[in-house]
Amino acid sequence: MFVWIILMSCMLLVSSIYFIRIKRKQRMVKQRNHAQIEARFMQRNRSAKGGAY
């Protein structure tokens, strides 16, 4: 019984660390995508302004 409790706690610890890591990775990917979209938008604005002038 005691071994079972230790095993369960280890599993919970590993799964929680894994979950946090996945969440952090998703957040990083979101930030990167947002930066790419922003850069594209800025380039489009710059080219539009260049065409206007």
Contacts in CASP RR format, 6 or more apart in sequence:
PFRMAT RR
TARGET T0000
AUTHOR 0000-0000-0000
METHOD contacts of the structure
MODEL  1
MFVWIILMSCMLLVSSIYFIRIKRKQRMVKQRNHAQIEARFMQRNRSAKG
GAY
END
